[in-house]
Amino acid sequence: MQSIRATSSLSKKAMVASIAIVLCILSFFSNQASGHETHSREALSHSEAQKPTATANYLANEGILISAGNVKVLFDPFFHNDYNIYQLVPDKTLKAIMNNEAPYNDISAIFVSHAHGDHFAEQDMLDYMLKHSAVELIAPAQAIAEMLKLDGFDKVKNRVTKIELAYEDAPISFTVKGIKVDAVRIPHAGWPGRADVSNIVFRVGLPQVDKDKRGLLTFIHMGDADPNDKHFRPLRAFWEAQKTTVAFPPYWFFLTNTGRSEERRVGK
């Protein structure tokens, strides 16, 4: 198991509203992601005549599948607690993921934002990794600590990257299976009341499908990040260092002026 450390130092919403917000996210940030079934949206790179450069498939809550060329990554795919607010991943979709059925086949890596029950289920994650021997897991130490309690974790630990970041630590960068990953800890919504929760924002660089285009397609998954601009202002250089193709903030970023401001900063 690889451990990566820093080098320096709501109100309830109806399930339908949460789904609608995610659909808005998929269509709002970029014209480069396309979707699957009824809970995703399609938009082509610059022209309706072009093939999509990538696809974003919505699972539920903040669960997302991103595909670019032959690289596929999942964010927060396994969880069982909806807190009577959020949508759960449909059984049909979960079975397709577990059985390596398209479009959820040949996953390269899974990213977990934090260890709450509406984002992470340790037994499902272990079962999936035991069944699919090529997939890598990147998750905060708090999530890995839950997996360590399970029989069988030793069989997958060499494919696990543990993120250990404290609040206000500098972002870290690394590569997993050729995927460029940046990670930074942004507090969970409700800060400072949930300051103990390790919520990781991932910026993931995936290959361009069009060989004539240079650079990477860049996706940001924010987990349950708090929208207070206190967390984002000091990281301005980090956000601006890489152009974002699509960002996936939690829905409450759209409900306050501060959240909308940070969405624009991150999504540049």
Phi, psi and chi 1 to 4 in degrees:
 res  aa     phi    psi   chi1   chi2   chi3   chi4
   1 MET       -  129.0  176.9  170.2   60.6      -
   2 GLN   -90.8  132.1 -179.4 -177.9    7.0      -
   3 SER  -115.4  125.9  178.9      -      -      -
   4 ILE  -115.2  123.3  -61.0 -177.1      -      -
   5 ARG  -114.6  165.6  -57.9  171.5 -177.2  -92.5
   6 ALA   -72.4  150.3      -      -      -      -
   7 THR   -95.4   -8.9   55.6      -      -      -
   8 SER  -152.7  161.9   61.8      -      -      -
   9 SER   -78.5      -  -48.3      -      -      -
  10 LEU       -  129.6  -65.2  174.5      -      -
  11 SER   -79.8  154.7   61.5      -      -      -
  12 LYS   -69.1  143.4  -68.5 -172.0  176.6 -178.9
  13 LYS  -123.3  148.1  -61.2  -65.8  174.9 -177.5
  14 ALA   -65.5  152.0      -      -      -      -
  15 MET   -55.9  -42.8 -176.2 -175.4  -54.8      -
  16 VAL   -62.4  -37.5  172.7      -      -      -
  17 ALA   -64.1  -40.3      -      -      -      -
  18 SER   -62.4  -43.3  -64.1      -      -      -
  19 ILE   -62.7  -43.9  -62.9  170.8      -      -
  20 ALA   -62.1  -39.5      -      -      -      -
  21 ILE   -63.4  -42.4  -70.8  -66.1      -      -
  22 VAL   -63.0  -39.3  174.8      -      -      -
  23 LEU   -61.8  -39.4  -66.4  179.5      -      -
  24 CYS   -63.4  -39.9  -70.2      -      -      -
  25 ILE   -58.9  -46.8  -66.7  169.2      -      -
  26 LEU   -62.1  -33.6  -68.6  175.4      -      -
  27 SER   -92.1  -22.9   61.5      -      -      -
  28 PHE   -78.8  -42.5 -178.9   84.5      -      -
  29 PHE   -77.1  -30.3  -82.6  101.2      -      -
  30 SER  -157.2  158.9  173.6      -      -      -
  31 ASN  -106.7   33.8   60.6   -7.6      -      -
  32 GLN  -122.2    7.1  -63.2 -170.6   21.8      -
  33 ALA  -119.6  142.2      -      -      -      -
  34 SER  -122.4  162.2   71.7      -      -      -
  35 GLY  -118.6 -168.0      -      -      -      -
  36 HIS  -142.5  132.6  176.2   67.7      -      -
  37 GLU    57.9 -145.8  -62.6 -178.6  -19.0      -
  38 THR   -92.0   -9.8   58.2      -      -      -
  39 HIS  -108.7   32.8  -63.5  -48.9      -      -
  40 SER  -153.2  166.6   51.5      -      -      -
  41 ARG  -128.1  150.7  -62.6  -72.5  -64.0  -88.8
  42 GLU  -109.0  137.6  178.7  177.5  -71.8      -
  43 ALA  -150.0  132.8      -      -      -      -
  44 LEU   -90.3  164.5  -57.2 -176.0      -      -
  45 SER   -58.8  -55.0   55.8      -      -      -
  46 HIS  -142.8  -14.7  -68.4  -70.0      -      -
  47 SER  -147.9  142.7  165.2      -      -      -
  48 GLU   -62.4  -18.5  -68.9  -64.6  -31.3      -
  49 ALA   -82.8  -15.0      -      -      -      -
  50 GLN   -86.8  155.8  -66.6  177.7  -39.7      -
  51 LYS   -76.7  150.3  -67.9 -178.7  179.0  179.4
  52 PRO   -60.8  140.7  -18.8   29.5      -      -
  53 THR   -78.5  -20.6   57.0      -      -      -
  54 ALA  -163.2  164.5      -      -      -      -
  55 THR  -126.8  145.7   60.4      -      -      -
  56 ALA  -122.4  116.3      -      -      -      -
  57 ASN  -107.1  123.0  -68.3   13.9      -      -
  58 TYR   -82.4  130.9  176.0   56.3      -      -
  59 LEU   -97.2  -61.8  -54.1 -179.6      -      -
  60 ALA   175.8  157.9      -      -      -      -
  61 ASN    47.3 -114.0 -163.6   11.9      -      -
  62 GLU  -112.5   22.8  -70.8  170.0   29.6      -
  63 GLY   -78.7  129.0      -      -      -      -
  64 ILE  -142.0  140.3  -61.6  -74.5      -      -
  65 LEU  -107.5  127.2  165.6   70.4      -      -
  66 ILE  -113.5  130.0  -57.2  -68.9      -      -
  67 SER  -124.3  133.3  -56.1      -      -      -
  68 ALA  -145.1  109.7      -      -      -      -
  69 GLY    64.0 -127.8      -      -      -      -
  70 ASN   -98.4   16.2   60.4   -4.5      -      -
  71 VAL  -110.5  129.8  178.8      -      -      -
  72 LYS  -131.7  135.3  -63.2 -178.8  180.0 -178.7
  73 VAL  -131.7  147.4  -62.5      -      -      -
  74 LEU  -113.6  142.2  -76.0  166.4      -      -
  75 PHE  -117.7  127.9  -66.0   93.3      -      -
  76 ASP    46.2   54.5  -68.0   -5.2      -      -
  77 PRO   -84.1  -24.0   31.2  -35.5      -      -
  78 PHE  -115.4  119.1  -58.6  122.9      -      -
  79 PHE  -165.8  158.5   58.0   91.8      -      -
  80 HIS  -131.7   -0.6  -61.3  -69.1      -      -
  81 ASN  -107.6  117.1 -164.7  -24.0      -      -
  82 ASP   -98.5   -5.0   61.4    6.5      -      -
  83 TYR    51.1   27.0  -66.0  106.3      -      -
  84 ASN    58.4   24.1  -63.9  -42.9      -      -
  85 ILE  -127.5  -49.7  -57.5  173.8      -      -
  86 TYR   -98.0  158.9  -53.5  112.4      -      -
  87 GLN   -76.5  140.5 -174.5 -171.5   32.8      -
  88 LEU   -91.1  154.4  -66.0  173.8      -      -
  89 VAL   -64.1  126.9  179.8      -      -      -
  90 PRO   -57.9  145.8  -23.3   34.3      -      -
  91 ASP   -55.8  -38.9  -71.6  -18.7      -      -
  92 LYS   -60.0  -41.4  179.8 -179.9  177.4 -179.4
  93 THR   -69.2  -43.2  -58.9      -      -      -
  94 LEU   -59.0  -42.5  -80.4  174.9      -      -
  95 LYS   -64.3  -39.7  -70.3  177.8 -179.0  177.8
  96 ALA   -63.6  -40.6      -      -      -      -
  97 ILE   -63.3  -49.6  -66.1  172.0      -      -
  98 MET   -63.5  -33.0  -75.5  -67.3 -173.8      -
  99 ASN   -95.4    8.5  -66.7  -30.6      -      -
 100 ASN    61.6   38.8 -156.1   43.2      -      -
 101 GLU   -94.8  143.1  -62.3  173.0    4.8      -
 102 ALA   -58.8  142.4      -      -      -      -
 103 PRO   -87.6    9.8   35.7  -38.0      -      -
 104 TYR   -96.3   22.9  -49.8  103.7      -      -
 105 ASN   -90.3  155.3   56.6  -51.0      -      -
 106 ASP    55.0   50.0  -56.2  -31.5      -      -
 107 ILE   -70.9  132.7  -59.3  -61.2      -      -
 108 SER   -83.7  -42.9  -61.4      -      -      -
 109 ALA  -154.3  152.2      -      -      -      -
 110 ILE  -120.3  133.1  -63.6  177.7      -      -
 111 PHE  -113.8  134.1  -64.8   84.5      -      -
 112 VAL  -117.1  127.1  173.2      -      -      -
 113 SER   -77.5  -42.7   62.1      -      -      -
 114 HIS  -163.7  173.7   61.6  -67.1      -      -
 115 ALA   -95.6   16.0      -      -      -      -
 116 HIS   -70.7  154.1  -79.5  171.7      -      -
 117 GLY   -68.8  -11.7      -      -      -      -
 118 ASP   -96.8   13.0   56.6  -23.4      -      -
 119 HIS  -136.8  -18.2  -67.4  -99.9      -      -
 120 PHE  -150.7  133.2  179.2   65.6      -      -
 121 ALA  -131.0  108.7      -      -      -      -
 122 GLU   -63.5  -37.2   59.8  -89.4   22.3      -
 123 GLN   -69.4  -41.8 -172.8   64.6   62.4      -
 124 ASP   -60.7  -42.4  -77.1    6.8      -      -
 125 MET   -62.8  -44.4 -173.6   65.0   68.7      -
 126 LEU   -64.6  -44.1  178.5   59.2      -      -
 127 ASP   -58.6  -41.8  -69.9  -13.4      -      -
 128 TYR   -65.4  -44.5 -179.6   86.0      -      -
 129 MET   -67.9  -33.4  -65.7 -171.2   70.5      -
 130 LEU   -67.7  -32.3  -71.5  170.2      -      -
 131 LYS   -82.3  -29.5 -171.7  172.2 -176.9  179.4
 132 HIS  -121.4  101.9  -56.0  -74.6      -      -
 133 SER   -80.3   -3.2   59.4      -      -      -
 134 ALA  -103.0  -16.3      -      -      -      -
 135 VAL   -73.6  144.4   70.8      -      -      -
 136 GLU  -106.5  148.5  -61.3  -85.2  -18.7      -
 137 LEU  -117.2  132.0  171.1   63.5      -      -
 138 ILE  -123.4  118.6  -57.0   92.9      -      -
 139 ALA  -155.2  156.6      -      -      -      -
 140 PRO   -66.8  157.0   22.0  -31.4      -      -
 141 ALA   -56.5  -33.6      -      -      -      -
 142 GLN   -63.2  -34.9  -70.1  174.0   -8.9      -
 143 ALA   -73.1  -42.3      -      -      -      -
 144 ILE   -63.8  -34.1  -55.8  -52.9      -      -
 145 ALA   -59.4  -34.8      -      -      -      -
 146 GLU   -70.9  -36.9  -63.4  -56.5  -48.7      -
 147 MET   -70.2  -30.8  -66.4 -176.0   69.9      -
 148 LEU   -61.0  -22.7  -81.3  165.4      -      -
 149 LYS   -78.2  -11.4  -59.2  173.1 -175.3  177.5
 150 LEU   -95.3  143.3  -56.1  176.8      -      -
 151 ASP   -66.3  133.1  -68.1  -22.8      -      -
 152 GLY   104.9   -9.5      -      -      -      -
 153 PHE   -62.1  -33.9  178.9   75.6      -      -
 154 ASP   -57.2  -26.2  -77.3  -11.3      -      -
 155 LYS   -75.5  -16.9  -63.3  178.1 -179.8  178.4
 156 VAL  -118.6   -5.0  -54.7      -      -      -
 157 LYS   -59.8  -26.5   64.8 -179.2 -178.0 -179.7
 158 ASN   -73.7   -7.5  -68.8  -25.5      -      -
 159 ARG  -111.1   20.2  -67.6 -176.4  -79.2  125.7
 160 VAL  -115.3  130.5  172.8      -      -      -
 161 THR  -110.9  116.1  -61.1      -      -      -
 162 LYS   -95.6  126.1  179.6  172.0   63.9  173.9
 163 ILE   -96.4  121.2  -53.9  -63.5      -      -
 164 GLU  -120.6   99.0  -62.2 -176.2  -89.7      -
 165 LEU  -131.5  139.8  -71.6  170.1      -      -
 166 ALA   -98.1  161.4      -      -      -      -
 167 TYR   -59.6  133.8  177.4   49.0      -      -
 168 GLU    76.1    4.6  -65.3 -174.4  -27.8      -
 169 ASP   -63.9  152.5  -83.5  -10.9      -      -
 170 ALA   -67.2  149.3      -      -      -      -
 171 PRO   -59.2  153.4  -22.2   33.8      -      -
 172 ILE  -118.0  155.7   56.0  174.8      -      -
 173 SER  -134.7  142.2  -59.9      -      -      -
 174 PHE  -161.8  176.3   53.1   96.2      -      -
 175 THR  -126.5  135.2  -59.6      -      -      -
 176 VAL  -128.7  116.9  174.6      -      -      -
 177 LYS    52.8   39.0  -63.3 -173.9   72.1  171.5
 178 GLY    80.0    1.5      -      -      -      -
 179 ILE   -93.7  123.4  -59.3  168.4      -      -
 180 LYS   -79.0  126.8 -175.5  180.0 -176.3  -59.5
 181 VAL  -126.0  129.1 -178.8      -      -      -
 182 ASP  -114.2  141.0  -59.1  -42.1      -      -
 183 ALA  -138.0  141.3      -      -      -      -
 184 VAL  -147.4  143.4   62.1      -      -      -
 185 ARG   -88.0  117.6  179.4  166.6  172.8  170.7
 186 ILE  -115.7  128.8  -61.6  -66.2      -      -
 187 PRO   -54.7  151.4  -26.2   36.0      -      -
 188 HIS   -65.9  148.9 -168.3  -73.1      -      -
 189 ALA   -52.4  142.4      -      -      -      -
 190 GLY    98.2    2.3      -      -      -      -
 191 TRP   -54.6  142.4  178.8   89.0      -      -
 192 PRO   -87.5    6.1   33.0  -36.3      -      -
 193 GLY   -63.4  -24.4      -      -      -      -
 194 ARG  -117.4   36.5  -66.3  178.5  172.9  178.8
 195 ALA   -63.0  -20.3      -      -      -      -
 196 ASP   -77.9  -14.4   59.5  -40.9      -      -
 197 VAL   -81.4  125.6  178.1      -      -      -
 198 SER   -86.7   94.7  179.2      -      -      -
 199 ASN   -99.3  119.6 -177.7   78.9      -      -
 200 ILE  -105.6  127.5  -56.7  -60.8      -      -
 201 VAL   -93.1  124.8  172.5      -      -      -
 202 PHE  -106.8  135.8  -70.5  105.5      -      -
 203 ARG  -115.5  117.1 -179.0  166.6   63.7 -168.0
 204 VAL  -117.7  128.5  176.6      -      -      -
 205 GLY  -102.3  119.7      -      -      -      -
 206 LEU  -114.3  156.6  -59.0 -176.9      -      -
 207 PRO   -69.8  149.5   25.7  -35.1      -      -
 208 GLN   -68.6  137.5  -68.6  -85.0    4.6      -
 209 VAL   -74.4  -40.2  176.6      -      -      -
 210 ASP   -78.6  112.1 -171.7  -17.8      -      -
 211 LYS   -65.1  -18.0  -64.7 -178.6  179.2  179.7
 212 ASP   -79.0  -12.1  -66.5  -29.7      -      -
 213 LYS   -99.4  140.9  -65.7 -177.8  178.8  179.9
 214 ARG  -101.2  167.1  -63.1 -178.5  179.1 -179.8
 215 GLY    83.6 -170.8      -      -      -      -
 216 LEU  -117.3  154.4  -63.0  171.6      -      -
 217 LEU   -83.1  128.8  -62.5  170.7      -      -
 218 THR  -117.6  126.9  -56.4      -      -      -
 219 PHE  -122.7  135.9  -57.7   91.1      -      -
 220 ILE  -115.4  125.8  -67.8 -179.1      -      -
 221 HIS  -114.9  126.7 -174.0  -86.2      -      -
 222 MET  -107.2    0.2  -58.5 -177.9   70.3      -
 223 GLY    58.1 -132.9      -      -      -      -
 224 ASP  -108.4   47.0  -82.6   -7.1      -      -
 225 ALA   -60.3  142.2      -      -      -      -
 226 ASP   -76.6  138.7 -172.9   86.3      -      -
 227 PRO   -84.2   -0.9   30.6  -35.9      -      -
 228 ASN   -58.8  126.5 -168.2  -44.2      -      -
 229 ASP   -69.0   -8.3   62.4   -1.3      -      -
 230 LYS   -57.8  -32.4  168.1 -177.0  170.4   61.5
 231 HIS   -80.3  -22.2  -42.7  -50.2      -      -
 232 PHE  -102.8  -33.9  -63.9   89.1      -      -
 233 ARG   -56.2  -44.5  -77.9 -162.4  -50.3  -92.5
 234 PRO   -66.6  -13.9  -21.7   34.7      -      -
 235 LEU  -104.3   20.5  -62.6  168.3      -      -
 236 ARG   -55.8  -44.4  178.5  174.5  178.8  176.1
 237 ALA   -62.6  -35.3      -      -      -      -
 238 PHE   -64.9  -47.4  170.5   72.0      -      -
 239 TRP   -64.7  -36.8  -55.6  123.6      -      -
 240 GLU   -84.6   -7.8  -65.5 -179.6   -8.2      -
 241 ALA   -70.8  -21.6      -      -      -      -
 242 GLN  -140.4  128.3  178.7   69.2   47.9      -
 243 LYS   -67.9  133.9 -178.2  176.9  176.6   61.7
 244 THR   -91.7  129.3  -57.7      -      -      -
 245 THR   -77.9  -54.0  -54.4      -      -      -
 246 VAL  -144.2  136.7 -177.3      -      -      -
 247 ALA  -116.5  147.7      -      -      -      -
 248 PHE  -124.5   82.7  -60.7   96.1      -      -
 249 PRO   -82.5  160.9   32.0  -34.4      -      -
 250 PRO   -67.1  158.6   22.9  -31.4      -      -
 251 TYR   -61.9  -27.2   69.6   84.7      -      -
 252 TRP   -69.7  -11.2   48.1   82.3      -      -
 253 PHE   -65.0  -21.3  -89.7   60.4      -      -
 254 PHE   -90.2   -4.2  -66.4   91.0      -      -
 255 LEU  -101.4   -5.8  -55.1 -178.9      -      -
 256 THR  -134.6  154.7   66.4      -      -      -
 257 ASN   -62.3  -39.0  -70.1  -26.9      -      -
 258 THR   -63.1  -45.0  -60.8      -      -      -
 259 GLY   -61.3  -42.9      -      -      -      -
 260 ARG   -65.2  -35.8  -72.2 -168.7  -67.6  -88.1
 261 SER   -63.9  -43.5  174.8      -      -      -
 262 GLU   -71.3  -32.7  -64.0  -45.7  -38.7      -
 263 GLU   -59.4  -41.5  159.8  -96.5  -54.7      -
 264 ARG   -68.1  -37.6  -73.4 -169.7  -67.6  -89.3
 265 ARG   -65.0  -48.4 -173.6 -164.5  -52.1  -87.4
 266 VAL   -70.1  -35.9  171.8      -      -      -
 267 GLY   -86.2   10.0      -      -      -      -
 268 LYS   -63.8      -  -74.7 -174.9  177.0 -179.7
